[in-house]
Amino acid sequence: MKKNKTWKWITGASVLSLTCAVTACGSPQSSNTSSGGGSSDGKVVHLTYMLWDPNEEVGYQKSIDVFEKLHPNIQVTIEQYPWAQYWQKLQTEMAAGDAPDVFWDHVTYFPTFVQNGQLLNLKPFIEKDHLNLSIYYPNLLKQYEYQGGIYGLPKDWDTIAIFYNKNLFKKAGIPAPNHLTWNPQNGGTLLQTAEELTVDANGKHPGQPGFNPNDIKQYGFFSGNNNQVFYYNFIAENGGKIIYHPFCHKMLLNSPQSVAALQNLVDMIYKYHVSPGGSDVTQPNVGSNAIQLFDEGKVAMYTDGDWDLTPVVKGANFPVGIAPLPVGPDGRVSVMNGLSDAIYAHTKHPHAAWELVKWLASKQSEKILASGGYVWPGIPSLAPLFAESWAKRGVNVTPFLNESHGQTISFPITTNWSQASTAIDNEFNLLWLNQISAQKAAQVAVQNADAALSGQ
Amino acid sequence: MSFDTKMLSTRMPREKIKKSKLTSQGITPYLFVFPSFVGVLLFMLIPAIAVLVISLLHWNLLSSPSFAGLSNYTKVFHDPTALHSMLITVYYVLLNIPLQTVLAIILALLLNRRLPGMAIFRALFVIPWLAMPVAVGVVWQWILQPTGMLDSLLQVLHLPQIDWLGTQHWALPAVAMVNIWQWTGYNMLFFLAGLQGIPAYLYEAAELDGASPIRKFFTITLPLLRPTLLFVLITSVIGSFQVFDTVYVMTQGGPGQATNVYNFYIFQEGFQFFHMGFASALSVILFVVILLVTLLQFAYFRNRTTYDLS
């Protein structure tokens, strides 16, 4: 799960936080004694639950409605803020000692929060309630463990696959891209397919005599400066790694395997002309641009995560196909990520919050989310529900599922990631604008990111 | 007669005003001022003092702050990015203010005529100012992107296409252009009000003396617009030094560091990297710079004559 749209803005937050700052230094540690279990004393407990995805919010409201019926003494209010301002809001509220009781957590922010003591350890609750943790994906469960504690239960997961425009493939007489290959030397059949689907104003394809790269009407592919949904996967498929190991301060993006992968991806734009380029494919708007160009029929296929199914399929006036990522030199590798619900360490109602978190990671709740097609459930046995929901809408989403059973990598899990990833995004923008080489970009990006990770 | 001259002609000696207001009206005026005062106190003064204090701390919002002395300031002065951000912010102000102000004056002159439907035109030019800056940024980003409207238009006209937001030397002018588009109409309003405060007899007298339109503009209009110009320049220069929203939406400071204006750098350090102390020190320095620039503007205008038409 990652940023969908980055165009929301907070001025208010700056003012707010600075006023908060006056009171924050003496913020109340949760000395509140109210147990808040929400059952015995008959008082109604109010919980706030913060999340960032507006599409999934609909599904979570359905789940919360059931939860409130089962726990008449707990009322839950959902607060939705887009990814771009979610973390700023959360962290300023933590500073004020007034963060939401329960909130969506992401692996890239988890380390900072847990090391600063902002998250409640769920392990005592899990043990008390004898929760069976073996029902979850073990790799997802591990993502939110720290020094023997457990700080979140896997409630969902996501992988990356190819979204393609079935009409454009049919029109070009090209079979669905279900068996593509890719390598950094010649781009594999991914590049070949992309070339066949790239058309200039005269109907010519890249490589044909008379092809005009300055007047392309339709692109076969989309290569953009987008880590999770794009280049991380290709780096991994070429045997590269993003970071040495969790919680370390050294990036590995500048290995020969990574650099070769990155260079080939950028060459898709400026050498092979199968993808739009320039500021269409750079941060901050690369994610929304990809969806927009795909939905407009200007891009025949691109890579994206399953959380974007809802907006993409809604915005497309053509049947959307899902195909697995191409097979690279090291096989097919997807980034697999899962969110968890975290409990704020200083919540006034830890017991009620635990009831909510337990519910959200339960079979009943994950069933509601999966069968509504909102998100893949963190409990593998429920996966068919999500697939069926999308099959009813004419989209076969099983490639995401198959990838989750294959080779996957996780997001880099380490502190100060936000600053490091901004440093990388900035440098890679220059790479995707064709202003510097992959070698140079990776070298500078790693240097800046390492400095950020070690807290400089 | 017009607004300005009336004000000037009914002016009373200062002491007299003070006495009469304090004695005859009691507490009432203060009650009227109170709500605004509370607003200023809560949302301006207290946060400003908080920034001063935070600038002396190391604080990431999550763990408890520690005293940093002046080290955040030392860091700012040794930070090449801070210097770069300040320099391109000054460049941005220079791109933005002269063009925006001249355009606003020209528009005000054009819209100051009595023609049927003039109210519609005046409203049209103010509309961009009514739009949310973020929405403006999003829409302009769509227009300016390589697959966007502007480049399609340039292509039809067989003109060279430019990746406005993806080219280092075009990105900041593009952002400035968007802000000029948004703010010119607003500034035009002030000039329009100023123009309507200039008595018509001055122009009639000039015409009798055979003054050309250009002569009339430079010897009557511009000197009499000076108080308006002072106000517009001071507010828009301050606003321009604080440019943020369009940058946030359109470029996030990129490509590279090309649009990493000072306020965006503050935001990023404070609210994305959570270096609150450092970000606060950056803010204090911006405050000092803006204060100096504003004082300079005041000094410049103080030495110019303003005409009392009473």
Interface residues (C-beta under 8 A of the other chain):
Chain A: T6 W7 K8 W9 I10 T11 A13 S14 V15 S17 L18 T19 A21 V22 A24 C25 W87 Q88 Q91 T92 M94 A95 T112 F113 N116 G117 Q118 N214 D215 P276 G277 G278 S279 D280 T282 Q283 P284 N285 N289 L293 K298 N416 S418 Q419 T422 N426 N429 L430 L433 Q435 A452
Chain B: L42 F43 I46 P47 A50 V51 V53 I54 N60 L61 L62 S63 S64 P65 V134 G137 V138 Q141 L144 Q145 P146 T147 Q155 Q161 D163 W164 L165 G166 T167 Q168 F244 D245 Y248 V249 T251 Q252 G253 G254 P255 G256 Q257 F267 Q268 G270 F271 Q272 F273 F274 M276
